[in-house]
Amino acid sequence: MSQRLALTEGLALVFKGIERLSHAFPTRRFTIDGRLVGDVGEVIAGLEYDISLHEISQPEYDGVTSDGRRVQVKATFKDSLTFKTTPDYFLGFKLYEDGRYEEIFNGPGHLIFEKYKHRAGIGVSLLSFPNSALRELSLAVPADDRIPKRPTSSSVANEA
């Protein structure tokens, strides 16, 4: 297969996937230019966790739990997640090309801020933090400080 054909067919598949996601989740835009991964993370959070997503994306919080906790959701295909302002709660996912995902961090945003308060720009600039460090930090979060999963969640089959 030529590289030109591979590019054409590959992009057609990407956009077909975006169209399918847009029909299934009409409140998310899934634009290829930077929102696609974030929107996928928000959809996972809304389906699997006790979160009602904002219909229109907000800069600091993507949704609210049934008990009123405001949650920022981040997702990545890479080995780090981004963090800017300190949200009440932060829920971060690593996505995989086969459709699986892994919860990297689930807990109060101030824990990330405290661990990295020495970094220039923390709380002001968009910074990246290693998934491995966030995963380790998340392990120390007590169950009542986590965003609970929905009782009908089937995420166990989707986690890495």
Buried (B, 14 or more C-beta within 10 A) or exposed (E): EEEEEEEEEEEEEEEEEBEEBBEEBEBBBBEEEEBBBBBBBBBBBBBBBBBEBBEEBEEEBBBBBEEEBBBBBBBBEEEBBBBBBBBBBBBBBBBEEEEEBBBBBBBBBBBBBEBBEEEEEBBEEEBEBEBEBBBEBBEEBEEEEBBBBEEEBEBEEBEE
